[in-house]
């Protein structure tokens, strides 16, 4: 997957549990796990906004583009 989700990094920086984060954002812990593990196919802007508000960060802190073709060429 070319988009890497960095929610776990931001949660660790803030010493916040998945359960606490899920409650503050308005998601179930299971849905946070889907996002965190990169298994989500889409993220609503309203959800992204809530996550950024709770974590006091920017969308780019949570999502990163990694060019898989470039990585394969370097190998």
N, C-alpha and C positions, 0 to 999 in steps of 0.2 A: 504494500500500500504506500502511495506517495505522500499521504498526509499522516504525520505522526502526532498523536495526541499526548500532551504533556501535563494533563491534569494531576497525575500522581506527583510530579515535581513541585507544582504549586501547592498542593495539599501538604507535602512534606515540609516545605519552606514555612508554612503557617502552623505546622503541627496540628492539622485539622483532620479528623477522621472522615471516612467516606460517609458514615451515617449522619454526622453533623452537617457535612457539606450537602448531602442529599436533602435533608430537612430544610436547610436555609434556601436552597435553590428551588425546591418544590418538585423534586424527582424522587423516584424510589431508589434505594441503594442498588437494586438490580440494574436499573437503567444507567446509573452512574458507572457501574462496572462495565456495561456494554460500551459506553463512551470511552472510559479509561483504557480499556483493552483494545481499542481501535476497531471494534466490530460494528460500530454504528455506520449506517449507509448515508445518514444525513443528520444535520443538527439545525433546529429552528433558530432563527436569529433571536427570538425572545429567550430561548434557553441559553444561548451563548451570552446574551446580555446579562441574564441573571447570574451565570457563572462568573462573569467578569466583575459584576457588582459585588458578589460575595467574596471573591478572592482579591478584589481591588487590583485588577490587572487588565491588560489589553488582550484582545483575541489572539494576537501573535504570540503571547506567552503560553497559550493553551494549545495552539495548532501550529505545526511546522511542516513546510513542504520539503520533501527529500526527493531529489531526482534519482529514481531507481536506475534509469538508463546510464546516468553518469557513474553511479556506484558500480554497475556491472562492467563498464568500460575500464574502470580503474583496477578491477580484479585481474 
